[in-house]
Amino acid sequence: MSITFQVLGTADGDNAMFVQVDSGQSVERLLFDCGEGCLSSLPFGEILSLDQVFFSHLHMDHIAGFDSFFRATFNRTSKPNQLWGPPDTARILQHRFQGVLWNLQEEMTGSWRVCEVHPEEIQSARFELPEAFATRHEEAPRPRQRVIWEGVGVTVEAVTMEHRTPTLAYIIREKPRRNVDLTRLAALGLRPGPWMKNLKEASESATTVEIEGSMHSLEDLREKLIVETSGDTLAYLTDFLLDEAAMERLILALQGCRVIVCEGQYRHSDLDLAKKNFHMTTVLSATLAQRAQVDELVLFHLSDRYGREEWLEMLAEAREIFPNARFPTHWELGNA
């Protein structure tokens, strides 16, 4: 698949998720949450190359590692600096921006945009390094749609969930892939060449293409040669109440999803505690995976109230409902 992901952090610590999407034209790098120490497992070059950072919510264990990212990128100009989260994200992050002494920044360049996902709209604010991030520059809001961000080869959707505060569940969808069927190409007596780039891009500026001295209709060639396949889909789900109403909303949103990375905060015998704290159990996570008909469930964000043996029991409980459940491989907790 063109989407690859890595759960960052340890079983007994904070977590995050690093995603790479290779569209063939570029590689886009996305980070979901930023717990303490999570970035330590990424090469520094990957941190510098992050394209977007998405926060589920702003509790300490999901944002404690942000300073490490910000220290590396506060004056980055090689690409836009854009952060996402639920309502009130801009206010909280402005405090993070201003949490150090700025007195040498006047000649520096750096601009940061924080986008808040509200029920009906996306509200954005811009903060400037030369101003020591002191001024919140409000930007015109835009209507909220299912897709909140679109890259070259990927889109990100957000679903607002309840954690006694709004929290965002994210769905990362690779855009459909357009490929030339080489068997059909050979049947037409044509050979591969640079002209195929125009065929894949479906540009409206050109209607014909020259192939070995002959002109061909692009529309006709696309109809005969292009095969479009659905892209891969990944979901990041953490820190919310998963009652029946929430389950039904997520099942609709997760249509076509292959993998879900989902919290397994509590064992099911502590269901009442999970509900009280607006969290899930591994059994609830597995039930969601089963009902949404995904291929794989990766459990993370476990409560440190349990030890290794209980975590393994929680995984076993999940597998009774959804056999293809596992922990992140690098945790070495016994996925076999």
N, C-alpha and C positions, 0 to 999 in steps of 0.2 A: 504494500500500500504506500501511497505518497504521504500520508500523515504518520509521523512517528511521535511517540510521547514518552516522557520519563517522569515518574513520580519522584519528587525531590524530598529529602528529609528521611527520618528514621521512624520506626514503629513507635518509639517512645518519645518522639519529639514533634516539632512542627512540620508541616508538609506544604507542598506546592506542586504544580504540574508545569513542565516545560514541553512545548509542542513545536515541532518543525513540520512545515508543509512545503514539499518540493513540487512546484508546478511545471518543472521543465524549463521555465523561463527564469525563475528565481526561487530562493528558499526564504520563506517567511517564518519568523520565530516569535512565538507567543508565550507569555507567562501568565499562569492563573494562580493568584495569591502569592505571598512572599513571606513565609514563616521564617522564624529565626534560624540562621545557619543554612537555609535551603540552597542558597546560591553557591555554597562552598564546593559543591560537586560539579559545577559547570565550569568549563574553561572560560577564562576572562574574556576571550574574544567573542564567545557566545553571549555573554552578559552585555557587552558593548553593542552587539548586533540585534538585541531584542527589538521587535517592531512595535508591539503593543503589550501592555500589562493590564490584566483584568482582575479586579478584586471581587470575591463573592460578597464580602462584607468587611468591616474594618475592626473586628475584634483583634486583640493583641496578637494572638497566635497565627493570624493570617496576614499581618502587616509588619511584624517585628523585624523582618529582614530587609525591609524596604530601604533603610539607610545605606546598606551595602550597595544596592543597585544605584541609588541616587548619588552616592559618592563617586561612583565610576562614570556617571553619565550626566551630571548636573549641567555641564556646559557642552553637551553633545549637539552638534549641528549637522552631522552626517545624515540624519534622518529625523522625522518628527518624533517628539517626545509626547506620547499620548497615554493617559491612564483612564481606566473605567471602573465604575462601581455604582452602588445604589445611592439613593438620596443622601446628602450630607457628606459625600466623599470629598468634594472640593474643600470644604471647610477643614476637615480633618487633615487632608494632605497639605494644605497651606501651612498648618502648624508644623508638619514634618519638614517642609521646605525651609521654614524660618527657625528651625530648632538648633541652628548653629550661628556663630558670629559671621556676618558678611561685612567686610570692610575693604576688600580688594577686588570687588566684582564689577566696578563701574565700566571698565573697558572690555569686559567679557560679553559673549553672546550666548544666549540660551533661552529657549521659550518652551513652556510646558502647558499642555492642555489637559484638563481634567473633565471627563464626560460623566454625567450622572444619569442613570437610567431611571426615570420616573414613570408612573403608570401610563401617562398619555404622551410624554415627550422626552427628548434627550436634551438636557441642559448642560451647557459647556462654559467653562471659565478658563481664561488664559493667565499665566503667571510668568513674569519676565525676570531673568537672572540679573540684568543691570539694575533693576529696581529692588534687588534683594528679596524678590517674591512678595513684596509688601502690599501690592495692589492686585485686587481681584478684578480682572477685566471680563465682564459678562459678555457672552456672545449670544446671538439670536438662537432661541431654541428651535428644534425641528421635531416634527411628529415622530413618535416612536412607532417603529415597524417591527416585524418579527426579526429581521436581520438588523443588528445594531452597527455592525462594522463589516466592510467588504474589502478584501485584499486582492492581490493578483490571482491567487489560486484557491482562496478560501473565504468563507463567510463565518461570522460568529453571531449566534442568536442568544437571547437572554430570556429567561423566565423568572419572574419575581416570586419568591417563596417566603415563608414566614419563620423567623428565628427570634421572635419577640422583637424583631426589627427586620426591615426588608433585607433579604439576601438573594443573590442572583445565581441561578443555575445556568450554566453555559453549554451550548451545543455548537461544536466546531464541524462545519461541513466543507469538505473538499468540493470544489466546483466540478461539474461533469467534464470528463476527459474526451477530447476529440482526436481520434486516430484514423490514419489512412489504412484501409484494408489492403494489404499488399497482394493478396490473392486476386482481388478484383482489379487492382492496378495492372497486374501482369495480364489478366484476361483482356484488358483494353489495349494491350500492346504498348504500355507506357512504362518508362523507367523512372525510378525515384530521382529527385533532384531538388535544388533550392526552391523551385516553384511550389513545392508542397507546403512551404511556410504560409504563402498566401491562401492556400486551400484551407488550412486549419484555422487561420485567424478570422475568416468570414468577414473581411473588410468590405464596407459598402462603397469604398472609393474606386475599386476596380471590379470590372465585370468579366474580363477575359484574362487569360494567361498564355504566354508563349511557351510551348514545350517542343524542343528540338525543331524549331523553325515553323511550327504550326500553331495557330491560335485555337484555343479551346474555351468554352463557356465555363466560368467558375461555378455558376449555379448548377449546371449539369454535372460537372465533376463532383461537386459536393454531394449531390443526391446519390451518385453512383458509388462513391468511394469512402465517404466519411462515416465512421461508426462512433456513436456517442455512448459512453458508459458512465454510470453514476459514480460519483466520487465516494471516498470513504467518509465516515462520520464518527465522531467521538464526543462524549459528553463528560462534563465535570460537575459533579453534584456533591455539595457538602453543606452541613450546618442548617438544616431546616426540619420542621415538623412534617412527617410523611403520614398524614391521615388519609382516609379514603378520597376526599376531595382533591388533596394534593397529588395523590397517586394517579387519579384520572387525568388531571391536567398534564402531568408529566408524560404519561403514556402517549397522549396525543402529540406532544412536542417532540418526543423521541422517535417518531416514526422514521424507519430507515436507518436508525443508529446501530452501529456494529459493536462498539465498545462503550461501556460506561465506567468511569472512574468515580467511585461513590464512597462516601464515608461509611465506616462501620464502627461508630462511636461506642455503642453499648451492646452487650449480649442480651438476648431476648428475655431472659428472666428479669432483667432490669427495665422492662418496657415502660413501666410507670415513671421511672426516673428519666428515661429518654423523652417521654412526652412532656414531662415537667420542664426539661431543659431545651425543648424544641430540637431534638436530635433524632437520629435513626438508630435502629439495631441492625445487626448484620442480616437477620432474618427479613426485616422490612426491605433492606437493600436488595436482597436476593429475590424477594417477591416482585419488586419493581422490575428487575432484570428479566424475570420470567414472563411477566405480563406484557412488558414492552417488546418481548421477543428479540432481545439483543443476542449477540453471539458470545460476548465475554463480559464478565464483571470483575473489576479490579478494586478490591477493598483497601481503603487507606484511612488516615485520620482516626486512629484508635484511641480510646481513652486510656490514660496511664493508671487508672484505678485497677486495671487488670495486669497480670503478668503473662509471660510467654505461653504457658500451658493453657490459660484461659483464652488467649488470642487464637490458639490452634483449635480450641473447642468452638469458638465463635465462627471460624472458617468452616468447620465441619457442619455446624448448624446451617450455615448459608448453602453449603453444597447439597444438603438434603433437599433443598428447594430448587437450587440452580447449580447443577454440577460443575459448570465451567466458571467457577468463581476462584479467585486467587488473590494473594497479596503481591505487592511489587516484588520482583525477583530479587533485587539487591537486599531485601530485608532478611532473606535466608531463614524464614520461619517455617519452612516445610510446606511447599506448594504441591509436592508430588502426591 
